[in-house]
């Protein structure tokens, strides 16, 4: 049973997450010839305050740069 876990910073619309699940599912199905019912895809969304690199959270980095949260097509993790 293939299990794919994806962790993202929150903020994308549910339709984008659903599309991600679909595309990952299809990639696993075709790459491994796995039966569809056996494929598991988990998506975790974390607040920007709970994701850090180099001891700086994404929220802190955005605030320092004057950035708004990313548009749905951007990816930070």
CORPE-V903228 format. One record per residue. N is the residue number from 0. SS is DSSP state (helix for helix, strand for strand, loop for the rest). OMEGA is omega in whole degrees, -180 to 180 (999 if undefined). NEAR is the number of other ideal C-beta (glycine too) atoms within 8 Angstrom. Layout:
N_SS_OMEGA_NEAR + N_SS_OMEGA_NEAR
This chain:
0_loop_177_5 + 1_loop_177_9 + 2_strand_179_6 + 3_strand_178_10 + 4_strand_-179_6 + 5_strand_178_10 + 6_strand_-178_8 + 7_strand_168_12 + 8_strand_-177_12 + 9_loop_175_8 + 10_loop_179_8 + 11_loop_179_9 + 12_loop_-179_6 + 13_helix_180_6 + 14_helix_179_6 + 15_helix_178_9 + 16_helix_179_11 + 17_helix_178_8 + 18_helix_177_8 + 19_helix_179_10 + 20_helix_-180_10 + 21_helix_-177_8 + 22_helix_177_8 + 23_helix_178_11 + 24_helix_-180_11 + 25_helix_179_8 + 26_helix_179_8 + 27_helix_-179_13 + 28_helix_-177_12 + 29_helix_-178_7 + 30_helix_-175_6 + 31_helix_-174_7 + 32_loop_-178_5 + 33_loop_176_9 + 34_loop_-176_6 + 35_helix_-177_7 + 36_helix_-178_4 + 37_helix_-175_8 + 38_loop_178_13 + 39_strand_176_8 + 40_strand_179_10 + 41_strand_177_8 + 42_strand_177_10 + 43_strand_175_8 + 44_strand_-179_10 + 45_strand_173_10 + 46_loop_180_8 + 47_helix_178_13 + 48_helix_-177_7 + 49_helix_-178_7 + 50_loop_-177_12 + 51_strand_172_9 + 52_strand_-179_5 + 53_loop_179_4 + 54_loop_175_3 + 55_strand_179_8 + 56_strand_177_10 + 57_helix_178_13 + 58_helix_179_9 + 59_helix_180_9 + 60_helix_179_10 + 61_helix_-180_12 + 62_helix_-179_8 + 63_helix_-179_7 + 64_helix_-178_6 + 65_loop_-178_5 + 66_loop_168_8 + 67_loop_174_4 + 68_loop_-175_6 + 69_loop_172_10 + 70_loop_-175_4 + 71_loop_-178_8 + 72_loop_179_4 + 73_loop_-179_6 + 74_loop_176_6 + 75_loop_-179_8 + 76_loop_999_7
